[in-house]
Amino acid sequence: MIEKEFVLRTAVVCDDENRHCYCMERELVGMEGRMAVLLMLYPSYSGKGNFCIDDTTKSVLNHMQELQLNKVVTINLFSQIVSGAKMSYRDLRVDEENIVFIRDLLSKPEFEFADVIVAFGNSMRKNQAAIESKKRILSMLRQGKRKLFQLACDGIETKSSEAIHPLFLGVRAPQNMPWNLVPYISTEFEEKENSEEKKSEKKTKKKA
């Protein structure tokens, strides 16, 4: 008989009032694996709820071993904590403080080669603040030697640009079916950026 012990270590970076959470790190201490950065929409817990695990986190934790991960560092498009409801789109703006935090986080040496799992799903697809946040954060994540992936599961048809949310697979995928990572390939935001640049150029030429 062998006794094994595994420890789930949690670390968070949040503001003093626990209204914003910029980063949550979950590490399975004692298990071999690599680190990955998980890009989501917004947090639901902070330093106050450090012993709470939501359904999204549970889904990720349950599949970390088969994904060969022992540490997941979760960042979000927005840092505002939203519990028990969806984020309000009214007056939503790009979270500049969150953008700066992510930039500084990615500049650390341990994140230079980290795998990135893009998993914000298809929510807020038409919201301008979300679109701009995705464009800027993905641009930072693509720099250096990082590789971008998305979640997948055999038997579940997905496109390479869907940024599958963990809850989607948690509901749709068979319970015992292992998850895997596939390349995340999306030119959606680059195309929008190029389109905006072309429109700006046309306006400039008209004025001239």
N, C-alpha and C positions, 0 to 999 in steps of 0.2 A: 504494500500500500504506500502511495506517495502523496504527500501533502504539497499542494501548490498554492502560492499566494500571488495575487495580482492586485495592483493598486491603481485606481483611477484618480489621477492628479488633475485638478482643475485650477486654472489661473485666469483672472479676468482683468481687463483694463477698463475702468469706467470713471465717470465724473463723481465729484464729492456728493452730489445729491441723488446718485443712482438713477438718473433720468436718461443717461446715454451710456451705451456700452460699445467700446471701440474694437474690442478683441476678446475672444474667449478661446482658451487653449485646453484641450482635453488630451491627456497622455496616459496610455496604458503602460504603467511602469512594470518592467519585468518581461515584457513581450517584445520580441524582435520585430523590426519594421522600419519604415522611413516616415518622414514628416511630409504633410501636405497642407496647403492653404485652401480653405473652403470658402468660396465667395457666395454669400447668400443675400437676401433682401434687407432684413432688419432683425435686431435681436429681440427676444422675448423675456430674457432674464439678465440680471447684472450681479453685482457683488452682494445684493440682498438675497438673491435666490440662488446662492452658490451650491446648495444641496439639491436643487430642483433640476430635473431633466425633462425637457419637453419631447414631444413625439418625434420631431425632426432629429434631435440629438440622439434619441434612442435608436432610430433607424440607422444612423451613421455608425454609432458604437457597435451595434449588432453585426455590422459587416466590415469593420476595420481589419479584422484578422485576415479575411479572404482577400481584401484589397492590399494586404501586406503593409498596412499603416500602423504605427504605434503612437502617432501624435497628429492631431488635426487642429490647426489654428484657424478659427472662423473669423472672417471679416465680413462686413456688410456694405451694401450700397448706402444705407443710412444708419446712423448710430442711435437714433431715438428708440427707446425700449417700448415695444407695443405688446401688451399682455391681454389675452382673452378677446381680441378683436383685430380687424385688419387696419392697417395704417390708413389714415385719412389722406386723400389726394389733394384736399383743398389747401391752397397756398403752399404746397410742397415745393421746396427749393433744394438745389444741390447742397449737400452737407460738406461745406468747405473744410471744416475742422476734421471731419472724418477722412476726407481726401488727403489732407496733410499727414494725419496719423498713418494711413496706409503707405504713403510715400516713404515716411521715415522707417516704418517697420520693414518694408522691402529692401531698404538700403543696408540692413544688417547682414553680415556675411553668411549666417546660417540659412538665409532665405534666397541666396543667389541661385542655388540649384534645386530649390523646392518645387515639387509638382503642384500644380494649381488645379483644383476641381471647381469648375464654373457650374453653380447649382442654384441660380436665382429663379429658375422656372420661367413661366410665360406670363406671370402677373405684371401689371403695370407696363405693358408693352407700348402703350400709346402716351404714357405720361412723360412730358418733356424733361422733368427733373430726373426721372429714372433713366431715360435714354441718355442724357448727358453724363450722368454718373457712371453708367455702364461703359460708355465710350472712354471716359477718362481713366477709370480704374483698370479696364482691360488693356488700355494702352500701356499703363505702368507695369502690369503683370506680364506683358509680352516682352518687356525689356530684359536684357541679360540672357541667362541660359535656362530659364524656366520653361517648362512644357505645360500646355493647357489641355485639360481633359474634362470629360463630363461622365456622369454615372450612366451605366447601362446594365442590361440583364438579358440573357438569352431568352428568346421568345417574346420580348417586348420590342416592337419596331420603333426606332427613334432616328431622328435626323441628327447630323453632326453639329447642328447649331441650336439645339433646343435647350441646352443648359438645364437638363432634367433636375427637378427638385427631389430631394430624398423621400418626401412623403408620397410623391407620385409612384415611385418604385415600391415603396412600402405597401401601397394599396393595390397596385396593378400586378406586381411580380408575384409568382408563386412563393409561398413561405420559405421553402427549403432551397430555392434557386439562388445560387451565388451571384453576387454583383461583380461587375468588372469596370474598368476604366477604358474609355475610347477617346481618341483625339477630339478636342473641341475646335471646330473650324467654322468661324463665322465672319463674314465680310459685311454683315448688315450695318454695323455702326460705322465702319470705314466708308461704305458707300454713301451713307447719309452725310458724313463729314465732307467727302469729295463733292457731293451734290451741293452742299451749302457753299463750298468754296467757289464752285463754278457759277452759282447764282450771284455771289458777291463780285466775281470778276466781270460778269455781264453788266451789273449795275454800274461798276466803275467805268467800263467802256462807254456806256450810254451817257454818263455824266461828262466824259471827256469829249 
